[in-house]
């Protein structure tokens, strides 16, 4: 299930980008294939990690690091695909709305950096390595309590404007 969730997460990002592509070249195809490479390893690294957790000898560090590194590589290749499609060969894509592009970049880079932090901290302490996901938790907390409150008045004002236009 964990592999499935991770694959779906990256696959949805992949589809988010593909809806903007109207043409392609060799570099876009290569970037797309590079994105798919770490995705195909998720079942293996997840299984390796799970087997180490379930085993009696508890040799967990190496499988855990492979699993984290797999996530870091998936994030990096997804960002490379995004950059190739939206920045380097932008004439082959429909422009992504600025807010959507910003959210896409923020979430992807934050998640990738968090997995990288977990990976790095695991060399010092496996116990504290999960603190590397704190940036994601802080970001989600911040967005939940600030961004949503800012957008509510806009939605209400827009709804009131539409309501008054119909009367």
Buried (B, 14 or more C-beta within 10 A) or exposed (E): EBBEEBBEBBEEBBEBBEEBBEEBEEEBEEBBEBBBEBBEBBBEBBBBBBEBEEEEEEEBEEBBBBBBBBBBBBBBBBBBBBEBBBEEBEEBBEEBEEEEBEBBBEBBBBBBBBBBBBBBBBEEEBEEBBBBBEBBEEBEEEEEEEEEEEEEEEEEEEEEEEEEEEE
